[in-house]
Amino acid sequence: MDVPRARQVHKEGEVNISAYFPADVKSSLRLVQSRNGKNVKDCLAEALLDLFIKHDVPVPLSMKMSGDR
């Protein structure tokens, strides 16, 4: 009997955050990627950083250190 394996964590200490959006949202995200040369993770991290700042909530130190702001 095959035993299902646990999904691997991309990197130690990281978690998956996901949501479903209309297909055209993905198209817009891909356009942003093509214009700035960043990957999806970096684009979404930038958007989350903007959101945290806008709502005056603590920005995780890991985002401050890895961001280009």
N, C-alpha and C positions, 0 to 999 in steps of 0.2 A: 504494500500500500504506500502510495506517495504521500509524504508528509509535507504540507505547505511550508515554505521557508518564510521567515519574517522579512519584510522589505528592508533593504539596506538604507541607512541614513546617508545622505549625500556626503556630508562632512560631520565629524564629531562636533556635538554641541549645536547643530542646526536642526530645525524642524520645517516641515512642509506647511505652507499657508496657501490655500487655494480657494478659488471661487469660480462660478460659471457666469459668463458674459455672452452677449450676442456675438456672432462671428465677426461683425464689422469692427468690434473693439480689438480683436486680435489683429485685424488688418492694419488698424491705426497704430498699434503697438509695433508691428513689424516695420512700418514706415518710419517711426521714431528711431528704431534700431538702425535702419539703413542710413539715416541722416547723421547719427552720432557715433556709430561703430560700437556701441555697447551691446552686451547680451541682454536677454530678457530679465535675468536676475538683477543686473545692475540698473536697468530702467525701472523696474518695480521698486527696488530699494530707494532710488531717487524720489519716486512718487510717495513712498511711505514716509521718507524723511520730511518732505514738504508737508505732508498731512500732520505729522507729529508736531512740527514747528507751528503750523497754522492753528492747531488746537491747544498749543502750549502744554504739551505733555512731555515727560522726560524722553529724550532721545537716547537709545541704548548706546553705551560707550563703543560697542563694536561697530555701530553705524558711523559714529563720528570718526573713528580711526580708519575705516575702509573707504569712506566717501571722499569725493574730490572737491568738497566744499570747504 
